[in-house]
Amino acid sequence: MTSKLEQLKAFTTVVCDTGDLEAITRLRPVDATTNPSLLLKASAIAHYSDILRSSVDLAKGDLGLACDQFSVAVGCGILKAIPGRISTEVDARLSFDEEALWAKANQLIALYDKAGVSRDRVLIKLASTWEGIRTAERLEKAGIQTNLTLLFSFAQAAACADAGVFLISPFVGRIYDWYRKNTGLDYTGAKDPGVQSVTRIYNYYKSNDIQTVVMGASFRNLSQVEQLAGCDRLTISPDLLQKLDEDHGVLERQLVPGAAGEALQNLNEPQFRWASNEDAMATEKLAEGIRQFARDQEALEAVLAGL
């Protein structure tokens, strides 16, 4: 029997959620994704010490640009080890400023262009705020494909589909965290609220012939991964990928096109904001996620400032 990781790859594109090049090379995912938290961890890896110093030198005192240089350099290194695409995230502190998001996204693409990486190997990651979704819509029309992250609600998923974004990353584990904390229940299997959220989005997209890719993210355990086997893509941490690689049990596909889904929704801004306001979990986790990524971005800037 092949490993569960190899079985999963038969019907789901596996993405590695890390900036650790060694782990990516060992686990052989198709795509990879980074974020400010993962880049901060990567900055402590000896392999990246020269890249950190080079990023500072190239930025000539601009810490924001130095972070972008480092992010793109890490992305370029990862692209040499994978056949697919790298997702690179825009500064979370810009999440409510459409014009600033637009400028930063184009700056990242320009840095990849300068490094000789074509835009068809890059996804620009944006937080799934209203402003992030509108920016993604503009980027998609300009030929720059996007990954909408920090996605916790059905309203966010519906708005992303309406905007024609290439890919969304609904956060399974963080949804689970919120419900476990607020109910005291330890959800398992198909009863996991994070699993249910991604399943609902997947069925909605497939039943309405929406082309946006669903990529489950932020997993806490193997059960969550296994319950979403069959999702378009899953971005998984190296430790969980390793456990899947070591497990030779049977992995059954759970998500398949053709299941019933809800009618198509087109949300305007007031409807989107009201639906978000009514979803306490999504509101709290989105705000928390943006704050966390912002603090890690600041910590990375501090590392670069100290070189």
Backbone as CSV, one residue per row, in Angstrom:
resi,resn,N_x,N_y,N_z,CA_x,CA_y,CA_z,C_x,C_y,C_z
1,MET,0.849,-1.200,0.000,0.000,0.000,0.000,0.886,1.252,0.000
2,THR,0.595,2.179,-0.888,1.335,3.432,-0.910,0.968,4.279,0.297
3,SER,1.762,5.294,0.583,1.496,6.158,1.730,0.231,6.978,1.497
4,LYS,-0.323,7.497,2.596,-1.493,8.357,2.470,-1.151,9.629,1.708
5,LEU,0.089,10.068,1.813,0.493,11.251,1.062,0.401,10.982,-0.440
6,GLU,0.894,9.863,-0.886,0.820,9.533,-2.308,-0.624,9.306,-2.746
7,GLN,-1.437,8.700,-1.874,-2.853,8.519,-2.203,-3.549,9.878,-2.324
8,LEU,-3.223,10.797,-1.419,-3.817,12.130,-1.456,-3.469,12.845,-2.751
9,LYS,-2.234,12.698,-3.187,-1.782,13.360,-4.416,-2.536,12.877,-5.650
10,ALA,-3.202,11.726,-5.549,-3.940,11.183,-6.695,-5.184,12.005,-7.020
11,PHE,-5.740,12.719,-6.022,-6.943,13.494,-6.300,-6.929,14.898,-5.708
12,THR,-5.823,15.315,-5.096,-5.685,16.659,-4.544,-4.269,17.160,-4.825
13,THR,-4.150,18.393,-5.267,-2.822,18.987,-5.430,-2.287,19.352,-4.051
14,VAL,-1.134,18.800,-3.696,-0.556,19.009,-2.376,0.409,20.189,-2.413
15,VAL,0.207,21.111,-1.468,1.017,22.319,-1.354,1.704,22.302,-0.003
16,CYS,2.973,22.711,0.036,3.721,22.720,1.294,3.670,24.109,1.920
17,ASP,3.219,24.185,3.147,3.013,25.445,3.849,4.242,25.754,4.695
18,THR,5.306,26.238,4.038,6.554,26.477,4.755,7.505,27.292,3.897
19,GLY,8.511,27.871,4.553,9.603,28.511,3.841,10.876,27.699,3.936
20,ASP,10.777,26.496,4.505,11.932,25.622,4.713,12.222,24.836,3.435
21,LEU,13.280,25.247,2.733,13.598,24.637,1.449,13.925,23.155,1.586
22,GLU,14.586,22.772,2.686,14.938,21.367,2.889,13.688,20.507,2.985
23,ALA,12.686,20.993,3.735,11.441,20.232,3.885,10.707,20.110,2.549
24,ILE,10.722,21.177,1.762,10.055,21.159,0.464,10.723,20.153,-0.469
25,THR,12.049,20.168,-0.480,12.791,19.235,-1.336,12.511,17.791,-0.938
26,ARG,12.400,17.547,0.361,12.202,16.182,0.859,10.782,15.686,0.598
27,LEU,9.781,16.564,0.703,8.390,16.136,0.650,7.754,16.275,-0.732
28,ARG,8.405,16.965,-1.641,8.027,17.024,-3.051,6.576,17.475,-3.311
29,PRO,6.170,18.618,-2.785,4.839,19.125,-3.131,4.839,19.720,-4.538
30,VAL,3.644,19.956,-5.078,3.543,20.609,-6.386,3.776,22.106,-6.249
31,ASP,3.095,22.719,-5.283,3.192,24.153,-5.031,3.680,24.392,-3.607
32,ALA,3.973,25.650,-3.310,4.340,26.027,-1.947,3.762,27.403,-1.639
33,THR,3.592,27.683,-0.362,3.051,28.973,0.049,3.791,29.470,1.274
34,THR,3.964,30.781,1.353,4.597,31.397,2.515,3.692,32.501,3.045
35,ASN,3.999,32.973,4.236,3.335,34.125,4.832,4.338,34.797,5.774
36,PRO,4.016,35.947,6.346,4.987,36.619,7.211,5.484,35.766,8.378
37,SER,4.623,34.932,8.939,5.031,34.070,10.057,6.061,33.047,9.590
38,LEU,5.830,32.442,8.434,6.762,31.450,7.904,8.069,32.091,7.459
39,LEU,7.999,33.302,6.919,9.215,34.000,6.517,10.043,34.392,7.734
40,LEU,9.375,34.755,8.818,10.094,35.065,10.062,10.835,33.834,10.554
41,LYS,10.192,32.672,10.506,10.859,31.428,10.893,12.020,31.125,9.952
42,ALA,11.810,31.363,8.669,12.870,31.103,7.692,14.083,31.978,7.937
43,SER,13.860,33.187,8.443,14.973,34.113,8.666,15.957,33.593,9.717
44,ALA,15.516,32.627,10.524,16.390,32.045,11.551,17.153,30.825,11.040
45,ILE,16.888,30.402,9.804,17.561,29.245,9.223,18.875,29.704,8.590
46,ALA,19.955,29.025,8.913,21.289,29.443,8.462,21.359,29.601,6.950
47,HIS,20.632,28.753,6.229,20.654,28.780,4.762,20.307,30.157,4.208
48,TYR,19.504,30.927,4.950,19.014,32.199,4.445,19.816,33.410,4.930
49,SER,20.895,33.212,5.665,21.635,34.343,6.235,22.181,35.279,5.150
50,ASP,22.761,34.718,4.097,23.299,35.549,3.016,22.184,36.269,2.266
51,ILE,21.040,35.586,2.117,19.911,36.201,1.417,19.366,37.371,2.224
52,LEU,19.340,37.235,3.541,18.887,38.337,4.397,19.770,39.562,4.194
53,ARG,21.090,39.360,4.246,22.016,40.486,4.097,21.903,41.110,2.706
54,SER,21.771,40.268,1.696,21.622,40.769,0.334,20.339,41.583,0.178
55,SER,19.261,41.133,0.824,17.980,41.847,0.754,18.097,43.241,1.349
56,VAL,18.819,43.354,2.450,19.036,44.656,3.084,19.870,45.557,2.176
57,ASP,20.916,45.009,1.603,21.793,45.801,0.741,21.040,46.336,-0.479
58,LEU,20.230,45.484,-1.089,19.495,45.881,-2.288,18.435,46.938,-1.986
59,ALA,17.886,46.921,-0.766,16.796,47.827,-0.409,17.278,49.219,-0.034
60,LYS,18.581,49.365,0.255,19.178,50.672,0.557,18.423,51.432,1.645
61,GLY,18.166,50.734,2.754,17.559,51.380,3.917,16.051,51.316,3.990
62,ASP,15.396,50.829,2.963,13.931,50.713,2.952,13.560,49.334,3.502
63,LEU,13.119,49.271,4.763,12.844,47.985,5.400,11.685,47.248,4.737
64,GLY,10.700,47.994,4.290,9.584,47.356,3.600,10.051,46.674,2.323
65,LEU,10.901,47.358,1.584,11.443,46.777,0.364,12.363,45.606,0.692
66,ALA,13.119,45.712,1.786,13.994,44.608,2.193,13.179,43.352,2.486
67,CYS,12.037,43.521,3.142,11.149,42.375,3.401,10.652,41.778,2.093
68,ASP,10.287,42.637,1.152,9.819,42.144,-0.140,10.942,41.416,-0.881
69,GLN,12.157,41.979,-0.823,13.299,41.337,-1.469,13.545,39.951,-0.870
70,PHE,13.455,39.857,0.458,13.667,38.571,1.131,12.565,37.591,0.761
71,SER,11.327,38.064,0.777,10.186,37.208,0.442,10.320,36.644,-0.966
72,VAL,10.694,37.487,-1.918,10.835,37.049,-3.305,12.042,36.127,-3.454
73,ALA,13.132,36.428,-2.740,14.316,35.562,-2.813,14.002,34.167,-2.287
74,VAL,13.264,34.096,-1.175,12.840,32.798,-0.636,11.948,32.101,-1.660
75,GLY,11.020,32.854,-2.242,10.127,32.281,-3.252,10.886,31.743,-4.451
76,CYS,11.900,32.477,-4.901,12.694,32.027,-6.053,13.431,30.727,-5.731
77,GLY,13.958,30.640,-4.503,14.639,29.413,-4.102,13.695,28.224,-4.066
78,ILE,12.499,28.446,-3.554,11.504,27.378,-3.481,11.077,26.929,-4.877
79,LEU,10.933,27.883,-5.798,10.492,27.543,-7.153,11.473,26.619,-7.870
80,LYS,12.734,26.641,-7.464,13.716,25.735,-8.063,13.494,24.290,-7.618
81,ALA,12.753,24.114,-6.515,12.550,22.777,-5.950,11.165,22.209,-6.218
82,ILE,10.268,23.002,-6.805,8.907,22.535,-7.065,8.550,22.768,-8.529
83,PRO,7.606,21.993,-9.069,7.204,22.188,-10.467,6.149,23.275,-10.651
84,GLY,5.487,23.658,-9.551,4.338,24.549,-9.656,4.604,25.987,-9.287
85,ARG,3.805,26.508,-8.342,3.769,27.933,-8.070,4.065,28.228,-6.612
86,ILE,4.506,29.462,-6.377,4.726,29.957,-5.028,3.701,31.057,-4.737
87,SER,3.124,31.029,-3.548,2.243,32.110,-3.110,3.038,33.047,-2.206
88,THR,3.045,34.326,-2.549,3.798,35.330,-1.807,2.838,36.402,-1.312
89,GLU,2.926,36.716,-0.026,1.900,37.533,0.622,2.250,39.013,0.694
90,VAL,1.232,39.833,0.488,1.349,41.279,0.632,1.297,41.636,2.119
91,ASP,2.014,42.667,2.503,2.059,43.164,3.877,0.640,43.285,4.449
92,ALA,0.378,42.561,5.536,-0.963,42.533,6.128,-1.417,43.889,6.637
93,ARG,-0.471,44.780,6.922,-0.834,46.107,7.432,-1.539,46.957,6.379
94,LEU,-1.536,46.488,5.136,-2.196,47.206,4.043,-3.581,46.647,3.729
95,SER,-4.080,45.750,4.566,-5.269,44.960,4.238,-6.547,45.756,4.010
96,PHE,-6.581,47.009,4.461,-7.788,47.819,4.298,-7.559,49.018,3.379
97,ASP,-6.491,48.969,2.573,-6.130,50.070,1.684,-5.948,49.511,0.279
98,GLU,-6.979,49.639,-0.546,-6.954,49.015,-1.872,-5.800,49.512,-2.728
99,GLU,-5.562,50.819,-2.746,-4.499,51.348,-3.597,-3.119,50.903,-3.118
100,ALA,-2.929,50.835,-1.812,-1.643,50.371,-1.286,-1.434,48.889,-1.587
101,LEU,-2.489,48.092,-1.491,-2.406,46.669,-1.848,-2.045,46.506,-3.322
102,TRP,-2.685,47.287,-4.162,-2.425,47.234,-5.599,-0.945,47.552,-5.897
103,ALA,-0.437,48.615,-5.265,0.951,49.018,-5.502,1.931,47.958,-5.003
104,LYS,1.670,47.425,-3.817,2.578,46.422,-3.238,2.553,45.128,-4.050
105,ALA,1.389,44.707,-4.486,1.285,43.497,-5.296,2.088,43.639,-6.586
106,ASN,1.966,44.785,-7.222,2.711,45.019,-8.455,4.205,45.109,-8.202
107,GLN,4.584,45.614,-7.038,6.005,45.661,-6.689,6.571,44.251,-6.530
108,LEU,5.826,43.369,-5.884,6.271,41.983,-5.730,6.420,41.299,-7.085
109,ILE,5.449,41.508,-7.958,5.526,40.910,-9.296,6.726,41.466,-10.055
110,ALA,7.001,42.769,-9.903,8.149,43.376,-10.567,9.461,42.762,-10.082
111,LEU,9.531,42.461,-8.774,10.740,41.832,-8.225,10.909,40.422,-8.776
112,TYR,9.811,39.688,-8.904,9.889,38.357,-9.516,10.299,38.473,-10.989
113,ASP,9.731,39.450,-11.695,10.107,39.663,-13.097,11.609,39.919,-13.203
114,LYS,12.120,40.760,-12.311,13.546,41.095,-12.315,14.408,39.866,-12.055
115,ALA,13.883,38.955,-11.243,14.612,37.725,-10.921,14.463,36.660,-12.006
116,GLY,13.712,36.968,-13.052,13.542,36.035,-14.153,12.441,35.014,-13.951
117,VAL,11.535,35.274,-12.997,10.416,34.372,-12.720,9.155,34.937,-13.367
118,SER,8.530,34.174,-14.227,7.322,34.641,-14.905,6.141,34.634,-13.940
119,ARG,5.208,35.526,-14.190,4.080,35.689,-13.258,3.160,34.472,-13.216
120,ASP,3.272,33.585,-14.221,2.426,32.394,-14.184,2.929,31.365,-13.168
121,ARG,4.027,31.663,-12.465,4.502,30.791,-11.396,4.311,31.422,-10.009
122,VAL,3.610,32.553,-9.975,3.440,33.293,-8.723,1.959,33.566,-8.470
123,LEU,1.546,33.381,-7.221,0.237,33.842,-6.768,0.464,34.907,-5.708
124,ILE,-0.189,36.042,-5.861,-0.101,37.105,-4.860,-1.168,36.862,-3.795
125,LYS,-0.720,36.751,-2.545,-1.640,36.486,-1.433,-2.119,37.799,-0.813
126,LEU,-3.415,37.873,-0.605,-4.053,39.028,0.003,-5.041,38.561,1.055
127,ALA,-5.168,39.303,2.136,-6.195,38.994,3.126,-7.577,39.205,2.510
128,SER,-8.534,38.371,2.908,-9.876,38.406,2.313,-10.763,39.465,2.954
129,THR,-10.236,40.696,3.026,-11.065,41.850,3.369,-11.805,42.298,2.114
130,TRP,-12.760,43.199,2.267,-13.437,43.728,1.086,-12.422,44.393,0.150
131,GLU,-11.479,45.143,0.747,-10.461,45.826,-0.045,-9.511,44.830,-0.708
132,GLY,-9.177,43.760,-0.001,-8.319,42.730,-0.576,-8.977,42.044,-1.757
133,ILE,-10.272,41.778,-1.639,-11.008,41.116,-2.719,-11.122,42.025,-3.940
134,ARG,-11.377,43.306,-3.700,-11.448,44.249,-4.827,-10.091,44.398,-5.515
135,THR,-9.021,44.403,-4.734,-7.680,44.472,-5.313,-7.402,43.231,-6.140
136,ALA,-7.795,42.080,-5.622,-7.607,40.825,-6.352,-8.348,40.850,-7.682
137,GLU,-9.530,41.399,-7.687,-10.301,41.501,-8.921,-9.534,42.310,-9.963
138,ARG,-8.930,43.429,-9.528,-8.133,44.264,-10.438,-6.895,43.515,-10.924
139,LEU,-6.232,42.834,-10.015,-5.017,42.101,-10.378,-5.315,40.996,-11.384
140,GLU,-6.404,40.270,-11.147,-6.774,39.193,-12.070,-7.012,39.739,-13.479
141,LYS,-7.661,40.879,-13.569,-7.930,41.487,-14.867,-6.638,41.950,-15.535
142,ALA,-5.615,42.224,-14.712,-4.321,42.662,-15.235,-3.389,41.490,-15.515
143,GLY,-3.888,40.271,-15.338,-3.079,39.097,-15.631,-2.202,38.635,-14.488
144,ILE,-2.485,39.106,-13.270,-1.742,38.690,-12.076,-2.690,37.864,-11.213
145,GLN,-2.412,36.584,-11.060,-3.339,35.720,-10.332,-3.102,35.784,-8.829
146,THR,-4.174,35.508,-8.083,-4.158,35.780,-6.645,-4.593,34.587,-5.804
147,ASN,-4.182,34.646,-4.541,-4.544,33.678,-3.508,-5.126,34.487,-2.360
148,LEU,-6.418,34.339,-2.108,-7.071,35.093,-1.039,-7.027,34.284,0.248
149,THR,-6.306,34.822,1.228,-6.016,34.112,2.459,-6.804,34.690,3.629
150,LEU,-6.596,34.136,4.813,-7.354,34.537,6.006,-8.847,34.522,5.696
151,LEU,-9.287,33.429,5.116,-10.690,33.291,4.718,-11.397,32.348,5.687
152,PHE,-12.412,32.875,6.344,-13.099,32.133,7.406,-14.607,32.003,7.199
153,SER,-15.166,32.744,6.257,-16.626,32.766,6.142,-17.093,32.436,4.738
154,PHE,-18.336,32.009,4.666,-18.965,31.741,3.371,-19.109,33.032,2.581
155,ALA,-19.375,34.151,3.261,-19.497,35.440,2.571,-18.192,35.805,1.880
156,GLN,-17.067,35.588,2.547,-15.774,35.855,1.913,-15.588,34.990,0.674
157,ALA,-15.943,33.714,0.788,-15.787,32.792,-0.335,-16.676,33.194,-1.505
158,ALA,-17.917,33.585,-1.222,-18.835,33.994,-2.281,-18.335,35.254,-2.976
159,ALA,-17.820,36.211,-2.197,-17.314,37.458,-2.777,-16.069,37.208,-3.621
160,CYS,-15.226,36.302,-3.177,-14.023,35.958,-3.949,-14.401,35.329,-5.288
161,ALA,-15.379,34.461,-5.267,-15.836,33.833,-6.508,-16.394,34.877,-7.458
162,ASP,-17.187,35.791,-6.924,-17.787,36.846,-7.735,-16.716,37.741,-8.356
163,ALA,-15.592,37.904,-7.636,-14.492,38.745,-8.121,-13.598,38.015,-9.116
164,GLY,-13.793,36.717,-9.271,-13.001,35.955,-10.225,-11.582,35.681,-9.787
165,VAL,-11.358,35.563,-8.477,-10.000,35.301,-8.012,-9.599,33.878,-8.391
166,PHE,-8.306,33.668,-8.533,-7.823,32.358,-8.971,-7.989,31.309,-7.884
167,LEU,-7.672,31.658,-6.621,-7.615,30.648,-5.559,-7.959,31.270,-4.219
168,ILE,-8.632,30.495,-3.371,-8.887,30.919,-1.988,-8.275,29.910,-1.022
169,SER,-7.921,30.402,0.165,-7.339,29.544,1.205,-8.181,29.607,2.478
170,PRO,-9.279,28.863,2.552,-10.062,28.828,3.792,-9.278,28.146,4.906
171,PHE,-9.295,28.743,6.106,-8.450,28.313,7.219,-9.186,27.325,8.125
172,VAL,-8.921,26.064,7.941,-9.609,25.004,8.672,-9.298,25.047,10.166
173,GLY,-8.017,25.027,10.500,-7.610,24.905,11.889,-8.008,26.074,12.757
174,ARG,-7.952,27.273,12.221,-8.290,28.446,13.035,-9.787,28.514,13.313
175,ILE,-10.603,28.036,12.348,-12.039,27.925,12.617,-12.281,26.920,13.734
176,TYR,-11.621,25.786,13.638,-11.704,24.755,14.693,-11.291,25.330,16.039
177,ASP,-10.199,26.081,16.068,-9.712,26.681,17.323,-10.786,27.543,17.975
178,TRP,-11.452,28.377,17.162,-12.441,29.306,17.708,-13.622,28.556,18.310
179,TYR,-14.130,27.571,17.605,-15.289,26.833,18.103,-14.934,25.984,19.324
180,ARG,-13.757,25.408,19.337,-13.344,24.629,20.507,-13.235,25.524,21.733
181,LYS,-12.663,26.715,21.544,-12.514,27.650,22.658,-13.866,28.143,23.160
182,ASN,-14.793,28.407,22.243,-16.064,29.023,22.613,-17.149,28.028,23.007
183,THR,-16.963,26.749,22.679,-17.968,25.746,23.054,-17.428,24.728,24.048
184,GLY,-16.114,24.616,24.137,-15.508,23.610,25.002,-15.535,22.215,24.408
185,LEU,-15.990,22.086,23.155,-16.074,20.781,22.507,-14.840,20.522,21.645
186,ASP,-14.413,19.274,21.604,-13.281,18.889,20.763,-13.843,18.157,19.544
187,TYR,-14.055,18.898,18.474,-14.701,18.372,17.284,-13.785,17.416,16.535
188,THR,-14.361,16.348,16.003,-13.579,15.381,15.247,-14.301,15.024,13.955
189,GLY,-13.535,14.516,12.999,-14.106,14.023,11.754,-14.922,15.051,11.012
190,ALA,-16.019,14.611,10.424,-16.866,15.482,9.610,-17.609,16.526,10.436
191,LYS,-17.602,16.397,11.768,-18.264,17.375,12.636,-17.397,18.597,12.907
192,ASP,-16.146,18.558,12.499,-15.221,19.673,12.699,-15.746,20.898,11.941
193,PRO,-15.948,22.047,12.611,-16.490,23.232,11.924,-15.611,23.728,10.788
194,GLY,-14.288,23.579,10.910,-13.396,23.972,9.826,-13.576,23.095,8.610
195,VAL,-13.724,21.807,8.836,-13.985,20.862,7.751,-15.329,21.172,7.095
196,GLN,-16.331,21.440,7.907,-17.660,21.742,7.372,-17.647,23.016,6.528
197,SER,-16.878,24.016,6.952,-16.794,25.273,6.219,-16.206,25.065,4.827
198,VAL,-15.104,24.339,4.745,-14.467,24.107,3.451,-15.349,23.224,2.567
199,THR,-15.991,22.236,3.160,-16.891,21.364,2.402,-18.041,22.164,1.792
200,ARG,-18.600,23.078,2.576,-19.698,23.925,2.080,-19.226,24.793,0.908
201,ILE,-18.061,25.390,1.053,-17.522,26.243,-0.010,-17.237,25.421,-1.263
202,TYR,-16.610,24.276,-1.099,-16.284,23.399,-2.227,-17.557,23.018,-2.989
203,ASN,-18.593,22.600,-2.266,-19.837,22.193,-2.921,-20.518,23.373,-3.616
204,TYR,-20.449,24.548,-3.008,-21.013,25.764,-3.610,-20.304,26.082,-4.917
205,TYR,-18.994,26.045,-4.891,-18.227,26.352,-6.098,-18.514,25.340,-7.211
206,LYS,-18.450,24.067,-6.881,-18.623,23.047,-7.915,-20.040,23.045,-8.483
207,SER,-21.035,23.213,-7.636,-22.424,23.157,-8.110,-22.794,24.367,-8.957
208,ASN,-22.037,25.480,-8.792,-22.295,26.685,-9.580,-21.246,26.900,-10.667
209,ASP,-20.439,25.872,-10.916,-19.416,25.925,-11.970,-18.479,27.125,-11.800
210,ILE,-18.120,27.397,-10.549,-17.173,28.471,-10.236,-15.757,27.912,-10.377
211,GLN,-14.924,28.600,-11.128,-13.595,28.085,-11.447,-12.555,28.374,-10.369
212,THR,-12.856,29.233,-9.413,-11.915,29.549,-8.338,-11.487,28.274,-7.615
213,VAL,-10.193,28.109,-7.427,-9.640,26.926,-6.768,-9.829,27.028,-5.257
214,VAL,-10.250,25.937,-4.636,-10.395,25.874,-3.178,-9.180,25.145,-2.607
215,MET,-8.419,25.845,-1.760,-7.240,25.248,-1.150,-7.360,25.329,0.374
216,GLY,-7.773,24.227,1.000,-7.857,24.189,2.454,-6.495,24.456,3.080
217,ALA,-6.482,25.210,4.187,-5.227,25.619,4.818,-5.365,25.565,6.334
218,SER,-4.230,25.699,7.018,-4.199,25.836,8.480,-4.779,24.602,9.176
219,PHE,-4.071,23.494,9.058,-4.550,22.245,9.640,-3.939,22.002,11.010
220,ARG,-4.740,21.430,11.905,-4.278,21.120,13.249,-3.960,19.637,13.430
221,ASN,-4.552,18.786,12.594,-4.360,17.345,12.769,-4.617,16.621,11.443
222,LEU,-4.243,15.342,11.407,-4.413,14.554,10.190,-5.869,14.327,9.829
223,SER,-6.731,14.237,10.826,-8.149,14.008,10.558,-8.727,15.102,9.673
224,GLN,-8.343,16.360,9.938,-8.843,17.469,9.123,-8.396,17.325,7.672
225,VAL,-7.141,16.938,7.479,-6.634,16.729,6.123,-7.400,15.606,5.439
226,GLU,-7.557,14.497,6.137,-8.207,13.323,5.549,-9.672,13.588,5.220
227,GLN,-10.351,14.390,6.045,-11.758,14.704,5.791,-11.941,15.596,4.571
228,LEU,-10.862,16.257,4.142,-10.951,17.131,2.971,-10.213,16.561,1.761
229,ALA,-9.884,15.283,1.823,-9.267,14.623,0.674,-10.194,14.742,-0.533
230,GLY,-9.657,15.235,-1.625,-10.461,15.490,-2.809,-10.672,16.969,-3.062
231,CYS,-10.397,17.812,-2.055,-10.427,19.257,-2.262,-9.428,19.601,-3.364
232,ASP,-9.646,20.686,-4.099,-8.777,21.032,-5.221,-7.309,21.002,-4.815
233,ARG,-7.013,21.720,-3.727,-5.659,21.745,-3.188,-5.733,21.793,-1.671
234,LEU,-4.672,21.326,-1.032,-4.530,21.445,0.416,-3.105,21.903,0.692
235,THR,-2.957,22.973,1.470,-1.628,23.433,1.853,-1.368,22.976,3.287
236,ILE,-0.338,22.168,3.442,-0.128,21.384,4.668,1.281,21.617,5.193
237,SER,1.413,21.694,6.509,2.717,21.913,7.129,3.616,20.689,6.946
238,PRO,4.947,20.875,6.988,5.854,19.750,6.792,5.661,18.607,7.786
239,ASP,5.339,18.927,9.044,5.192,17.845,10.023,3.990,16.959,9.710
240,LEU,2.884,17.558,9.263,1.714,16.752,8.883,1.952,16.017,7.569
241,LEU,2.672,16.640,6.641,3.020,15.940,5.404,3.883,14.718,5.704
242,GLN,4.789,14.868,6.659,5.653,13.752,7.027,4.833,12.611,7.619
243,LYS,3.849,12.952,8.462,2.992,11.916,9.058,2.168,11.205,7.985
244,LEU,1.686,11.957,7.010,0.956,11.334,5.907,1.855,10.410,5.104
245,ASP,3.106,10.803,4.947,4.065,10.004,4.182,4.417,8.706,4.906
246,GLU,4.331,8.726,6.236,4.693,7.553,7.031,3.512,6.615,7.275
247,ASP,2.293,7.089,6.973,1.081,6.302,7.210,0.694,5.576,5.920
248,HIS,0.621,4.257,5.967,0.295,3.465,4.779,-1.098,2.843,4.838
249,GLY,-1.979,3.485,5.622,-3.365,3.045,5.651,-4.116,3.526,4.424
250,VAL,-5.389,3.193,4.360,-6.221,3.577,3.215,-6.758,4.994,3.416
251,LEU,-6.623,5.819,2.394,-7.169,7.180,2.419,-8.285,7.268,1.386
252,GLU,-9.496,7.534,1.839,-10.639,7.607,0.930,-10.957,9.054,0.574
253,ARG,-11.332,9.259,-0.666,-11.714,10.595,-1.119,-13.040,10.989,-0.482
254,GLN,-13.099,12.227,0.041,-14.299,12.714,0.713,-15.062,13.756,-0.112
255,LEU,-14.342,14.648,-0.774,-14.983,15.700,-1.558,-14.942,15.335,-3.036
256,VAL,-16.113,15.380,-3.674,-16.209,15.083,-5.106,-17.182,16.072,-5.736
257,PRO,-16.920,16.499,-6.966,-17.880,17.360,-7.663,-19.216,16.641,-7.822
258,GLY,-20.289,17.414,-7.815,-21.607,16.828,-8.024,-22.496,16.848,-6.798
259,ALA,-21.913,17.123,-5.628,-22.741,17.226,-4.422,-23.578,18.494,-4.476
260,ALA,-24.691,18.487,-3.780,-25.586,19.647,-3.782,-24.913,20.849,-3.140
261,GLY,-25.143,22.018,-3.728,-24.612,23.270,-3.188,-25.665,24.352,-3.225
262,GLU,-25.389,25.455,-2.558,-26.361,26.552,-2.486,-26.418,27.353,-3.778
263,ALA,-27.504,28.112,-3.940,-27.673,28.949,-5.126,-26.614,30.043,-5.146
264,LEU,-26.280,30.492,-6.349,-25.246,31.506,-6.533,-25.614,32.797,-5.813
265,GLN,-24.630,33.394,-5.142,-24.830,34.646,-4.418,-23.889,35.707,-4.972
266,ASN,-24.406,36.917,-5.142,-23.594,38.066,-5.549,-23.762,39.149,-4.495
267,LEU,-22.755,39.321,-3.664,-22.854,40.244,-2.542,-22.259,41.603,-2.887
268,ASN,-23.026,42.669,-2.643,-22.445,44.006,-2.749,-21.737,44.341,-1.441
269,GLU,-21.132,45.488,-1.365,-20.332,45.809,-0.171,-21.151,45.829,1.120
270,PRO,-22.310,46.499,1.166,-23.090,46.466,2.412,-23.494,45.048,2.807
271,GLN,-23.897,44.232,1.846,-24.285,42.847,2.153,-23.100,42.045,2.671
272,PHE,-21.936,42.249,2.061,-20.727,41.558,2.509,-20.373,41.967,3.937
273,ARG,-20.412,43.250,4.211,-20.025,43.724,5.544,-21.036,43.277,6.597
274,TRP,-22.314,43.235,6.231,-23.316,42.771,7.195,-23.146,41.282,7.487
275,ALA,-22.957,40.487,6.426,-22.749,39.047,6.622,-21.509,38.795,7.471
276,SER,-20.461,39.586,7.261,-19.243,39.448,8.063,-19.505,39.832,9.507
277,ASN,-20.265,40.890,9.710,-20.588,41.338,11.066,-21.391,40.283,11.822
278,GLU,-22.253,39.561,11.116,-23.097,38.556,11.748,-22.341,37.268,12.079
279,ASP,-21.139,37.111,11.539,-20.337,35.911,11.777,-19.218,36.258,12.755
280,ALA,-19.476,36.046,14.040,-18.510,36.443,15.068,-17.177,35.737,14.890
281,MET,-17.229,34.448,14.575,-15.988,33.687,14.400,-15.140,34.299,13.297
282,ALA,-15.751,34.535,12.130,-14.999,35.047,10.990,-14.450,36.442,11.269
283,THR,-15.262,37.282,11.891,-14.819,38.645,12.207,-13.617,38.619,13.138
284,GLU,-13.710,37.821,14.185,-12.624,37.765,15.168,-11.364,37.136,14.599
285,LYS,-11.506,36.049,13.845,-10.326,35.349,13.330,-9.645,36.149,12.212
286,LEU,-10.412,36.859,11.399,-9.806,37.706,10.379,-8.980,38.812,11.028
287,ALA,-9.576,39.506,12.002,-8.851,40.583,12.684,-7.612,40.048,13.392
288,GLU,-7.757,38.921,14.068,-6.642,38.295,14.773,-5.539,37.894,13.796
289,GLY,-5.920,37.313,12.668,-4.938,36.874,11.684,-4.160,38.032,11.093
290,ILE,-4.853,39.121,10.784,-4.177,40.302,10.252,-3.209,40.863,11.290
291,ARG,-3.640,40.930,12.548,-2.748,41.430,13.605,-1.516,40.546,13.752
292,GLN,-1.728,39.230,13.727,-0.607,38.302,13.896,0.401,38.446,12.760
293,PHE,-0.095,38.499,11.526,0.804,38.646,10.387,1.513,40.008,10.417
294,ALA,0.806,41.039,10.884,1.425,42.363,10.986,2.559,42.359,12.007
295,ARG,2.333,41.704,13.164,3.391,41.642,14.186,4.596,40.855,13.672
296,ASP,4.335,39.778,12.923,5.447,38.989,12.392,6.187,39.758,11.295
297,GLN,5.457,40.569,10.531,6.102,41.423,9.532,7.028,42.427,10.233
298,GLU,6.542,42.996,11.321,7.354,43.946,12.081,8.575,43.265,12.691
299,ALA,8.394,42.036,13.154,9.519,41.289,13.718,10.563,40.986,12.648
300,LEU,10.103,40.648,11.431,11.029,40.402,10.326,11.778,41.677,9.967
301,GLU,11.081,42.813,9.970,11.739,44.093,9.715,12.813,44.366,10.758
302,ALA,12.523,44.008,12.014,13.500,44.212,13.087,14.750,43.349,12.852
303,VAL,14.545,42.110,12.377,15.684,41.252,12.056,16.535,41.889,10.964
304,LEU,15.883,42.378,9.933,16.604,42.986,8.814,17.291,44.286,9.236
305,ALA,16.630,45.049,10.114,17.214,46.309,10.598,18.469,46.067,11.411
306,GLY,18.564,44.887,12.035,19.712,44.560,12.882,20.919,44.051,12.125
307,LEU,20.815,43.881,10.815,21.940,43.349,10.029,22.901,44.458,9.606
